[in-house]
Amino acid sequence: MPRRTHKKSRNGCIECKRRHMKCDEQRPICSNCISSARGCQFVGPEPILHSSRSVSRETASASPAVGPSAVASPNQQAGKDPECAPVNMLHVELAHNLSAEALKVFEKPNITSSVSFQDILQYCLGAPYLMNELLSLSALHLSIMRPGQRTFYRDHSTELQNHALGAFHGLSSQITDENCVPVFLFAGVLGLHMLCETLVCREDNFERFLDRFVQYVIVHHGVRIVTGQGRWVLLQQTALKPLFGVSEKIPPLDSSLGPVCGTLFNRIRALGLDEATVRKYEQAIQALQSVMTVVEGQHLRGHDIDALVAWPILVPREYIDLVAERKGEALVILAYFGALIDTQRHWWVFCDGGRYLVDSISQYLGPPWVEWLEWPKQALVHAEPV
């Protein structure tokens, strides 16, 4: 009797296949690679659903990876190296959107100096991983701004980010003074991208949202650790210097707490938790206070988004573990962060993500935590776009 054939799944990531593990196929980074802090790369794109789109079928079906051989000959373009795919008209659209709309979130009109698109672009020329990540961010922006074509742009955003992460993983052990600037830029853009994807492109399931948020913070922590190894002085001597403005003006994490954060910390301290856990919460609330000072301070206007994106990096890694465990106090702190995000809801990277955080946590924790959540709920009622 002939043996029945069995079709193997080919959608798992390369690392899981190498380790002979079952991959959950979560893109851009699967759960196994997140938990083991390994580079995650998928061989092929996710299935692309049909979408009404003005770009031709030839353009839409072309590989979205941008590499050094973007102007290669037809024979070279036939190669299978994902870094050597030709540029297509979709890339042109994404690049134009990047400079015209998507990167406006980085503009600081009330600050004398800022990082221009030209400054960023010059660092992309020798760093395809950075260019792919920037184009991925642009595709994510279009998926939010054009709801009717959401699937089309989200699919391409994921593909571009997979190429970027794969190339960065190969580089992460070879960071030098020469390439640290594009690597630092990549870390910042990736963090903003993943935060936006978590907050805005979410599923209607709060448990899965929390899992995704925890994954985002773990990945961003890891990338920042790799990129920030003793080169801050060098980075401050480049065109990126304005990006460090918030780090120079943000209050130190050991500053005294204001009335809002002070009340929150006193509530936690009154629970009688062990000293180590109380210290983790204190550090997370100190980071919250620093961000709150920037968001509410008129003299720091323009650094709001920088501070909000920095908060998940400022909090201790152990606090994120408490969020993963669904500890009520940890979720309350996250709701306070959501209220601060809501002050910037007019930006496409946040939209209604802050309100979703506050409302979902309030519903998840229920009546016993109503008094704890009084400030973030009131903040939503009185908040006006900044």
Secondary structure, DSSP 4 states (H G I P E B T S, - for coil): -PPPP------S-HHHHHTT------SSS-HHHHHHT-----SSPPPPPP---SS-HHHHHS-----TTTT--HHHHTS--GGGPPP-HHHHHHHHHHHHTGGGGG--TTSS----HHHHHHHHTT-HHHHHHHHHHHHHHHHHH-GGGHHHHHHHHHHHHHHHHHHHHHHTT---TTTHHHHHHHHHHHHHHHHHHHHTS--S-HHHHHHHHHHHHHHHHHHHHHHTSS-HHHHTTSTTGGGGHHHHHSPPTTSPP-HHHHHHHHHHHTTT--HHHHHHHHHHHHHHHHHHHHHH-GGGTT-HHHHHHHHHHHS-HHHHHHHHTT-HHHHHHHHHHHHHHHTTTTSTTTTTHHHHHHHHHHHHH-GGGTTTTHHHHHHHHH----
